[in-house]
Amino acid sequence: MKTLRLLLGDQLNHNHSWFQQTDENVIYLMAEMRQETDYVKHHIQKVVAFFLSMRNFATHLKSNNHQVVYFEIDDAKNPQHLEALIQQTIEHYSIQKLEYQLPDEYRLDEQLKQICKKLTISTEVFDTEHFYTTRTELAEFFQGKKLLLMENFYRMMRKKHDILMVGANPVGNQWNFDHDNRKKYKGEVPIPKAKIFPKNVEKVVHQLEKMEVKTFGSIDVEKFNWPTSRGECLEQLHYFCHHLLKHFGDYEDAMHTDEKFLFHSRLSFAMNSKMLSPKEVIEQVVQYYHQNEDQITLSQVEGFVRQILGWREYVRGIYWKEMPNYGQMNALENQNRFPDFYWTGNTKMNCMQKAISQSLEESYAHHIQRLMIIGNFSLLTQIHPDEVDAWYLGVYIDAIEWVEMPNTRGMSQYADGGILATKPYVSSGSYINKMSNYCGSCHYNVKDKLGEKACPFNSLYWNFLDDKKEHFKNNQRMAMMLNLLHKIPAEELFQIKLRAKEIMEGLENI
């Protein structure tokens, strides 16, 4: 039977069972499509990274004697749409069966189901063999429970997969070292240079320009530095273990004007494209830790494992449990529009200027920049979650909807009304000052609530709490902040809200 196997751009799993033996009756289909470049406006580096990785993967398959049909973005025979692509290939090669791996995005999952309904040949769906969990495992674990606490899920995962465990107990008799992962970076230890893989990408960029694919952000076409092959991804993992893991946990939440990457692994694109699996990443990190326990503390490695085994699998479970309704949620009824500086970085707020400019320059910012700088400001200024969603999905190289949406719409914007996070992640300028050196060189004064030079986060924070107090009146985790809100004298609160109104009405000028 002549079989067509579809491979999507984030299904670059070298170790998948499909590829373990060759079959002359099997054809693999891959394509760079306008359908995927255009459904949201993407960062130029994100598009280039996916296309290069896909091309490298196709070359790998061909070198192992697999038959591959590959369409580059500017191929005249490329139909640019998934349904037409599949139909065209089936007809051209007289295909008798279509096989595909479970997509990780709901829209593609639905699209492929609809395509298969129309086909007259047989179809079969396979697992991607990538995640620790199935799509439904989280929903089954929390069945009948009101709160979907990540910590409970994380502990179950540690036990089930025997990671950092001694029998039924966690190594070190402590499950979570989050309180040890909150140090401000003051230059105490030198940060190794980021591992880069410079390559010339003029060809891909030229193809995108020729096809008039609309992107944003910047790119160095002569020194594009993201890993785009399995070999490079494995090098990145090795580099993290040997040079960055030692201090990862300590400075996991820190931010610094001169250090874009700190001790972060920058492995998220490698994993989300499936060039690396979460299992091999965790196994290598834990193994390296056990071999170097005299130099690396448990809090460093636990903080890393929690992000992948806990958080990454957790947000994926939330996504599949709650879609498609999750994509329309706006529990706080926020309606404002993005100011232009989200696309330029031109603002006098130093923290926002640094975090946004880095995102536009690198297609990357670490989780606290995303959550407590850009996300925090977006929520305090009450931006519509659709706008925030689209920006985050487009700007970050690792952003695929299954991981982006719960982190943005749920964790960052509280638009899901508390399904994922038990409280909104908002703060005044004091948190930013505590975790970074951004405030020292800012146009605004982090300690002031009122006046033209007062940090915008301060008045926006108290204004947000006042505006949304009805939403949070029964939220125990917000009780202390609401009590502090009620203690602010009426006239002072009036002035704070006036200042916040001025900021929100003049966002282009702050």
C-alpha positions in Angstrom: 0.0 0.0 0.0 1.4 3.4 -1.0 1.4 5.6 2.1 1.8 9.3 2.5 3.0 10.5 5.9 2.6 14.2 6.6 5.1 15.9 8.8 4.3 19.4 10.3 7.0 22.0 11.0 7.1 21.2 14.7 7.3 17.4 14.3 11.1 17.1 13.7 11.5 14.1 16.0 14.6 12.2 14.8 13.8 9.3 17.1 10.2 8.7 16.1 9.4 5.1 15.4 8.3 6.1 11.8 11.9 6.6 10.9 13.5 3.5 12.3 13.2 1.6 9.1 12.8 2.6 5.4 9.9 1.5 3.2 9.8 2.2 -0.5 6.0 2.5 -0.3 6.2 5.4 2.2 6.5 9.0 1.1 7.1 11.8 3.7 5.5 15.1 2.9 6.8 18.5 4.3 6.0 22.0 3.1 6.7 25.6 4.0 3.2 27.2 3.6 1.7 30.6 3.5 -1.1 29.1 5.6 1.4 28.9 8.5 3.3 32.1 7.9 0.2 34.2 7.6 -2.3 33.1 10.3 -0.5 35.4 12.6 2.3 37.9 11.9 5.6 36.2 13.0 9.0 37.4 13.9 11.4 37.0 11.0 13.8 34.8 13.1 10.9 32.5 14.0 10.0 31.8 10.4 13.6 31.4 9.4 14.4 29.0 12.3 11.4 26.7 11.5 12.2 26.7 7.7 15.9 25.9 8.3 15.1 23.2 10.8 12.5 21.6 8.5 15.0 21.6 5.6 17.7 20.1 7.8 15.3 17.4 8.9 14.2 16.6 5.3 17.9 16.3 4.4 18.4 13.9 7.3 15.5 11.7 6.2 16.8 11.6 2.6 20.3 10.7 3.8 18.7 7.7 5.6 17.1 6.6 2.4 13.5 7.8 3.2 11.5 9.2 0.3 10.7 12.9 1.0 8.5 15.4 -1.0 9.5 18.8 0.2 8.1 22.2 -0.9 10.0 25.4 -0.1 8.0 28.5 0.3 8.7 29.9 -3.2 8.2 26.7 -5.1 5.8 27.3 -8.0 4.1 24.0 -7.3 3.6 24.7 -3.6 -0.2 25.2 -3.1 0.5 27.0 0.2 -2.5 25.5 2.0 -2.6 22.1 3.8 -5.7 20.7 2.2 -4.6 21.5 -1.4 -1.1 20.2 -0.5 -2.4 16.8 0.7 -4.9 16.4 -2.2 -2.3 17.3 -4.8 0.3 14.9 -3.4 -2.2 12.0 -3.1 -3.2 12.4 -6.7 0.3 12.8 -8.0 1.7 9.7 -6.3 -1.5 7.6 -6.4 -1.5 7.4 -2.6 -3.7 4.8 -1.0 -3.4 5.8 2.7 -2.7 9.1 4.6 -0.9 9.0 8.0 -0.1 11.9 10.2 1.0 12.6 13.8 -1.2 14.3 16.3 -0.9 18.1 15.8 -0.2 20.1 18.9 -2.3 23.1 17.8 -6.1 22.8 18.0 -6.6 24.6 14.7 -4.4 22.1 12.8 -6.0 19.2 14.7 -9.5 20.3 13.5 -8.3 21.1 10.0 -6.7 17.6 9.5 -9.9 15.9 10.9 -11.9 17.9 8.3 -9.5 17.0 5.5 -9.6 13.3 6.3 -13.4 13.3 6.3 -13.3 14.5 2.6 -10.7 11.9 1.5 -11.7 8.7 -0.2 -8.6 6.8 1.0 -7.9 5.4 4.5 -6.3 7.6 7.2 -4.5 6.9 10.5 -3.3 9.1 13.3 -0.1 8.5 15.4 1.3 10.0 18.5 4.3 12.3 18.2 6.2 10.3 20.8 7.5 13.5 22.3 5.7 14.4 25.5 5.7 12.7 28.9 1.9 12.9 29.0 -1.0 12.2 26.7 -3.3 15.1 25.7 -5.9 14.0 28.3 -3.7 12.9 31.2 -3.9 16.2 33.1 -7.7 16.3 32.7 -8.0 12.7 34.0 -5.6 13.5 36.9 -7.7 16.5 38.0 -11.1 15.0 37.4 -13.5 16.1 40.1 -11.1 18.6 41.5 -11.9 22.4 41.6 -8.3 23.6 41.7 -5.9 22.5 39.0 -2.7 23.0 41.1 0.5 22.6 39.1 2.4 21.5 42.2 0.1 18.5 42.7 0.5 17.5 39.0 4.3 18.0 39.2 4.6 15.7 42.2 2.6 13.1 40.4 4.9 13.4 37.4 8.1 13.1 39.6 6.8 9.9 41.1 5.4 8.4 37.9 8.6 9.0 36.0 11.0 8.5 38.9 12.8 11.8 38.4 14.9 13.1 41.3 13.3 10.5 43.6 14.6 8.2 46.3 11.9 5.6 46.5 8.6 7.4 47.1 10.4 10.6 48.4 12.0 13.5 46.6 15.8 13.8 46.6 16.7 16.1 49.4 13.2 15.5 51.1 11.9 18.7 49.4 9.7 18.8 46.3 10.2 22.4 45.3 13.1 24.8 45.6 11.2 27.8 44.1 12.1 30.1 47.1 15.8 29.4 46.3 15.3 30.5 42.6 14.7 34.2 43.2 18.1 35.9 43.5 18.8 39.2 41.9 21.9 39.1 39.6 24.6 41.6 40.7 27.5 40.2 38.8 28.6 37.9 41.6 29.5 35.1 39.2 30.6 35.6 35.6 28.1 34.5 32.9 29.5 32.4 30.1 29.1 33.7 26.6 25.9 32.4 25.0 26.4 29.4 22.8 25.6 30.5 19.2 25.5 28.7 15.8 26.2 31.5 13.3 25.0 30.7 9.8 24.2 32.7 6.6 20.4 32.7 6.0 20.3 35.1 3.0 18.6 32.5 0.8 15.6 32.0 3.2 15.2 35.7 3.8 15.3 36.4 0.1 12.6 33.7 -0.5 10.4 35.3 2.2 10.8 38.7 0.6 10.1 37.4 -2.9 6.9 35.8 -1.6 6.0 39.0 0.3 5.6 37.2 3.6 4.9 39.8 6.3 7.2 39.5 9.3 8.5 41.8 12.0 11.6 42.0 14.2 15.3 42.0 13.1 17.7 39.4 11.9 21.4 39.2 11.1 21.3 37.3 7.8 25.0 36.6 7.9 25.1 35.3 11.5 21.7 33.7 12.4 22.6 32.1 15.7 19.7 29.7 16.7 20.3 25.9 16.6 18.4 24.5 13.6 19.6 20.9 13.4 19.6 18.0 15.9 23.4 18.2 16.1 23.3 21.8 17.1 20.5 21.3 19.6 22.5 18.5 21.3 25.5 20.9 21.4 23.2 23.5 23.1 22.1 21.0 25.7 25.7 19.9 26.4 26.7 23.6 26.8 23.9 24.2 29.2 24.8 21.3 31.4 28.6 22.1 31.5 28.4 25.9 31.7 25.0 27.2 32.8 23.3 24.7 35.0 25.5 25.4 38.0 23.8 28.8 38.5 20.5 28.4 36.6 18.2 28.0 39.6 19.7 30.9 41.6 19.1 33.5 38.8 16.2 31.9 37.1 14.0 34.9 37.8 16.6 37.6 37.6 16.8 40.3 34.9 19.8 42.5 33.9 20.4 45.3 31.5 23.7 43.9 30.2 22.7 40.2 30.2 20.0 39.0 27.8 20.3 35.3 28.5 21.8 35.0 32.0 22.0 31.2 32.8 19.0 30.2 30.8 19.3 27.1 28.5 17.6 28.5 25.4 16.4 25.0 24.6 12.7 25.8 24.2 12.8 26.1 20.4 14.8 22.8 20.2 12.1 21.1 22.3 9.0 22.8 20.8 10.1 21.8 17.3 10.8 18.3 18.7 14.5 18.2 17.6 15.1 17.4 21.3 12.7 15.5 23.6 11.9 16.6 27.1 13.0 13.1 28.3 16.5 13.3 26.9 16.9 16.9 28.1 15.9 16.0 31.7 17.9 12.7 31.7 21.1 14.5 30.6 20.6 17.4 33.1 19.9 15.0 36.0 22.8 12.7 35.0 25.2 15.7 34.8 24.0 16.9 38.2 24.6 13.5 39.9 28.1 13.4 38.4 28.8 16.9 39.7 27.0 17.2 43.0 30.1 18.7 44.6 29.6 21.7 42.3 25.9 21.9 41.6 23.2 22.2 44.2 19.9 20.4 44.0 18.0 23.7 43.8 19.6 24.5 40.4 18.5 21.2 38.8 15.1 21.0 40.4 14.2 24.5 39.2 15.0 23.3 35.7 13.2 20.0 35.9 10.1 21.7 37.3 9.9 24.0 34.2 9.9 21.0 31.8 8.4 18.0 33.6 6.0 20.2 35.6 5.1 23.4 33.8 5.6 22.5 30.2 3.4 19.3 30.5 0.9 21.1 32.7 0.2 24.0 30.2 -0.2 21.5 27.4 -2.7 19.6 29.5 -4.6 22.8 30.3 -4.7 23.7 26.6 -6.2 20.4 25.5 -8.6 20.3 28.4 -10.0 23.8 27.8 -9.9 24.3 24.0 -11.5 25.7 22.0 -13.3 27.9 24.5 -9.9 28.9 26.1 -9.0 31.0 23.0 -12.0 33.3 23.5 -11.8 33.9 27.3 -11.6 37.4 28.6 -12.7 37.0 32.3 -11.5 40.5 33.3 -13.3 42.1 30.3 -10.2 44.0 29.2 -10.7 46.0 26.0 -7.7 48.3 25.4 -5.4 48.2 22.4 -1.6 47.8 22.2 0.5 51.0 21.9 2.9 51.1 19.0 6.0 50.7 21.2 5.3 47.0 21.5 6.5 46.9 17.9 9.4 49.3 18.3 10.6 49.3 21.9 10.4 53.1 21.9 9.4 53.9 25.5 10.9 55.7 28.4 10.2 52.8 30.7 13.6 51.1 30.9 12.3 47.7 31.8 9.8 47.6 29.0 12.3 49.1 26.5 14.8 46.4 27.4 12.4 43.5 27.4 10.5 44.5 24.2 13.7 45.5 22.3 15.3 42.2 23.3 12.2 40.3 22.0 12.3 42.2 18.7 16.1 41.7 18.3 16.4 38.1 19.5 12.9 36.6 19.2 13.5 35.6 22.8 13.0 36.8 26.3 13.0 34.7 29.4 9.9 33.8 31.4 10.1 36.7 33.9 10.6 39.3 31.2 7.5 37.8 29.5 5.4 37.5 32.6 6.4 40.2 35.0 7.5 43.0 32.6 5.6 42.8 29.3 2.7 40.7 30.6 2.3 42.6 33.8 2.2 45.9 32.0 -0.3 44.5 29.4 -2.6 43.4 32.2 -2.3 46.6 34.3 -3.1 48.7 31.2 -6.0 46.3 30.5 -5.1 45.3 27.0 -7.5 42.9 25.2 -6.1 39.3 25.6 -6.6 38.7 21.9 -4.0 41.4 21.2 -1.6 40.0 23.8 -2.0 36.5 22.5 -1.3 37.4 18.9 1.8 39.4 19.9 3.3 36.7 22.1 2.5 34.0 19.5 4.2 36.0 16.8 7.3 37.4 18.5 8.8 34.4 20.3 10.8 31.8 18.5 9.4 29.0 20.8 5.8 30.2 20.7 3.4 27.5 19.4 -0.2 27.9 20.5 -0.4 25.0 22.9 2.4 26.5 25.0 1.9 30.2 24.3 -1.8 30.5 24.9 -2.0 29.1 28.5 1.1 31.0 29.5 -0.3 34.3 28.0 -4.0 34.2 28.3 -4.0 32.2 31.5 -0.8 32.8 33.5 0.0 36.3 32.3 -3.4 37.9 31.6 -5.7 35.9 33.9 -8.2 36.0 31.1 -9.2 32.4 31.9 -10.6 33.6 35.3 -8.2 31.5 37.3 -8.2 28.1 35.6 -4.5 28.0 35.4 -3.3 30.6 37.9 -4.8 31.1 41.4 -4.2 34.9 41.2 -3.2 37.5 38.6 0.5 38.0 38.2 0.6 41.8 38.7 3.0 43.9 40.6 4.1 47.5 41.1 7.5 48.7 40.3 9.0 47.3 43.5 9.1 43.7 42.3 10.9 44.8 39.1 13.4 46.7 41.2 13.9 43.7 43.4 14.6 41.3 40.6 16.5 43.5 38.2 18.8 46.5 37.7 16.4 48.1 35.3 15.0 50.8 37.6 18.4 52.4 38.5 18.8 53.9 35.0 15.1 54.6 34.2 13.5 57.9 33.3 10.9 57.2 36.0 11.2 56.9 39.8 10.3 53.4 41.0 9.4 54.7 44.5 6.8 57.3 43.4 3.1 56.7 42.8 2.2 60.2 41.7 3.7 62.8 39.4 5.0 62.8 35.8 8.3 61.0 36.9 6.5 58.3 38.9 6.9 54.7 37.7 3.8 53.9 35.6 3.6 50.4 37.2 2.8 51.9 40.6 -0.4 53.9 39.8 -1.4 51.3 37.3 -1.1 48.5 39.9 -3.4 50.1 42.4 -5.8 51.3 39.7 -6.1 47.7 38.4 -6.8 46.3 41.9 -9.5 49.0 42.4 -11.0 48.5 38.9 -11.2 44.7 39.3 -11.9 44.4 43.0 -15.3 42.8 42.3 -13.6 40.0 40.4 -11.2 39.3 43.2 -13.3 39.8 46.3 -13.6 36.1 47.0 -10.0 35.2 46.0 -8.1 34.4 49.2 -4.7 35.0 47.6 -5.8 38.6 46.8 -7.1 39.3 50.2 -4.0 41.0 51.6 -3.6 43.3 48.6 -7.3 44.3 48.6 -7.0 45.1 52.3 -4.1 47.4 51.6 -6.1 49.0 48.8 -9.0 49.7 51.2 -6.5 51.5 53.5 -5.5 54.0 50.9 -7.2 57.4 51.7 -9.9 58.2 49.2 -8.2 61.4 48.0 -4.9 59.6 47.4 -6.7 56.7 45.6 -8.5 59.3 43.4 -5.1 60.9 42.4 -3.6 57.4 41.8 -6.5 56.5 39.5 -6.2 59.9 37.7 -2.5 59.3 37.1 -3.3 55.7 35.8 -6.0 57.2 33.5 -3.5 59.7 32.1 -1.0 56.8 31.4 -3.5 54.6 29.7 -4.9 57.4 27.6 -1.3 58.5 26.6 0.4 55.1 26.3 2.3 56.2 23.1 4.1 58.9 25.1 5.3 57.1 28.2 
